[in-house]
């Protein structure tokens, strides 16, 4: 069934169905153990409640759900790519997973302790406002919002400029929508939804270098090399908002 958000919304959902069909829970869990992922986890977990339900909206193959549940958090996964949830359930039948759309969550107002979204809201051509409004609705007062969103870093902007110069679309695939957000635009969208931003942190500098290929890529699944990790660490200190792959935003519902 077509959604009210248009053809590209539906084609992006189909693209995710295809992506997850080619992936595996084991590889996604392996990537969760990489140093860059662990640093991000360490940044936001101190803000998460252990006595309330936490939703990961757009959970994919449930690597974050599994990882955080192992840490003692009561995390439920939700995704509109139904096959990803079936694959996740084959890995662990006990996982609490829901088929659903982040624009119409199956939760009561003021019912959740935290809402997590890792690389999801940038895939909506209509913007993140409607999804953030729904996140605000389901979170209880004082509830925590955690987002990671791609940042238009130096390398991304260079690639985009070259594509424009060549008369190409700035999207790698016209059927799969993906955007980036500056810190100001991202925090503005979060605040416009009613949240109070607590932190906005540049992350994953090493993964920006991974995108260049060659000596920056390790042997594993989306694994960065030692060179990328070392140089990414330096860039994170010297040029934190020039080479970060993504921005982590932590916010609260007043």
N, C-alpha and C positions, 0 to 999 in steps of 0.2 A: 504494500500500500504506500502510495506517495505521501510524504509529509507536507505540511504547509510551508516548509522552509525551502522547497525547490528541488530541482533535479540534482544539483551538485551535492546537496545534503544526502540524498539517497545513494548517489554513486560513491560518496566518501564512505558511507556505511558499508556498502558492498566491498569496497577496497579493503576495509578492516576485516571483513569476513575472510577475504582471500589471504591477507597478511597472516592472520592467526592460524589459518589452516596449514600454512607452511612452517609455522614456528612450533615450539614445544615449551611446556611448563619448565622442564629441567633446564633448558638454556636460559629462559627468563630468570629463573632463580639463581643461576650462575652469575648473570649480569648484576643481580641485586647484591652480590658479595664483592663486586669490584670496589676499589677504594673510593672512586668518585661517587658511587651510589651510597656507600656507607656514610660518607661525609654529609650527604644531603639528609639521609635518615636521621643522623645524629643532630641535625639542626632543628628538625620539626618535632621529633618524638617527645621532647620535654614539655610541649604544649598540649599533648593529647591526653584526654582522660582515660583512666583504666576502668572506671565504674559506669561508663555510659556507652551506648552504641555509636560506632563510627562507620560512616559510609565512604567507600571508595567509589566514586562515580566515574565510570569508564575504566573498569578493572581489568579488561583484557584477559590474559591468561592467569590472572590472580596472583602474580608473583609478590606484589606488595601486600595483598591480603594474607597470603601464607606467611610471609616474613613477619608482619606485624602481629599476627595471631600467635606466632611462636614466641613473641616478645611479651605476650600477655594482654594485648589489646583486643577488644571485642569488635572486630572489623567485619563488615558485610560488603560484598562486592556487587556491583551492578554494571551491566553493559547492554548496548543495543545490538552488539554482534553476538547473536545467540550461540553460534558454534564455539566461540571462545569459552563460554560457560560450560558447554558439554565437555570440551577438552579438559578444562580445569577439574570438573567433577570426576572424570576418569582417573585423574591423578589422585584426587582425594574426595571421596563421596561425602565427607562430613562438612565440606565448605559451604557456608551460607551465602548463596549467590542468587541474584534476581535478574530477570530479563526486564529491561526498562530503558527509558529515555531520560537523559539528564534534564530535559525541559518539562517533564511531568513525572516527578518522583512518586513512588508508591509509599509515601511516608506522611504521617500527620504533621501539621504545623507544630513547631517548637518541640520536636521529639528527639533530635539527634544531638550528641555531644560534640561531634566533629564531622567535617566534610572534607574529603581528600580528592584531589583531581590532578593527575600527573600527565601532562602533555595531552590534554583532551580539548579544552575550550578554544584552542587556536584553530580547530578544524571546522568552525562554523562561519560560513561566509556572512551570515547575518550578525555576527559579533557575539561576544560572550554575555551580553547583558541579560537575555532571557534565562540562561542557565544559572547565572549568579543570583538572579531574583528568586529562582526556585531553591537554590542553596540557602539563601537567607530565610525563606519560608520554613524550611524543615529544621533548621538549627534552633536550638533553644537559646534563650538569652545567655550570653557569655560563651556560646559555642564557638568552636575554632574552625576557620577556613584555611586550608593549605592547598596552594596551587603551585605547579611548575609550568612555565610557559616559555617557549623559545624566544630568544632575544636577537634583535637584528645586529649581530656583532660585525666586526670589520670584514671578516671573510664572507659572511652571508651577504653583506651589502655589495662586496666586489662581484660575487657570482651573479647577484640580481642585476647589477649594472651591466655586466657583460651580456646577459640574456636580453636586456632591453636594447642594447646596442645592436644586437643581432636580429632584432625584430621578433624575439620570442616572448612567449608568456613568462611571467616571473614564477609561475607554478611549474614544477617539474612534470606534473601530470595534470592536465586540465580537468580530469574527472575526480581528482583527489585534492580537496581543498586543505591548505595549510598556510598559516600566517605567523608573523612574529609581532611581539609587542615591546615597545620601549618601556623602561621602568615607569616613566611618567604616565604613559597611556594605560599600562596595566594597573597601576595603583589607582588611577583615576576611575577606571571601570569598577574596581572593587569598592571604592568609596561611594561611587554613584549608586551601587546596589544597597548601600546602607551600612557596610562594614567599616570598622576602624582598623587600619593597617597597623600591625605591630612591628613587622620586619619585612624588608625587601632585600634579598641577598643574591648576588651574582654567583652562579654555580657552574660546574662541569666545564671548566676551561680546557681540560685535557681532551674532552670529547669534541670540542671545536677543532682541535688539531687532528683528531682522528679523521675528520672529514676531508683532510688534505691527502690522506692515504700514505703510502710508502712507509717510512721508518716510524710513523706515528701510530701504526696499527699493530696490535698484538695478534697472537694466533687464535684467540678465543672469539666467541660470539660478541661482536661489537666491543671487543676489548682494546683498550689503549695500551701502547707500548710503554716501557719505562721512560723512554725519551719524552713521550707526550705527557706522562704523569709529572715528570720533573719540570719540563718547560711550562706546563699548565699551572703548576704550583707557583712558579715565578710570576707568570702573567696574572694569576689571581691576586697577587700582592701588589704588583706594579701597575697593572692595567685592568683592574677588576671589571670595569664596565665597557671594555673594548673587545674582549675575547671570551666572555662567558657564553656558553651555549644556551643556558636557560636562566630564568629568574625564579627564585623561590619566594613566594609571598605567604606570609602568615598573618591572618587577620582575625578579628573577633566580631561577633554580633553583639551590639550593645544591650 
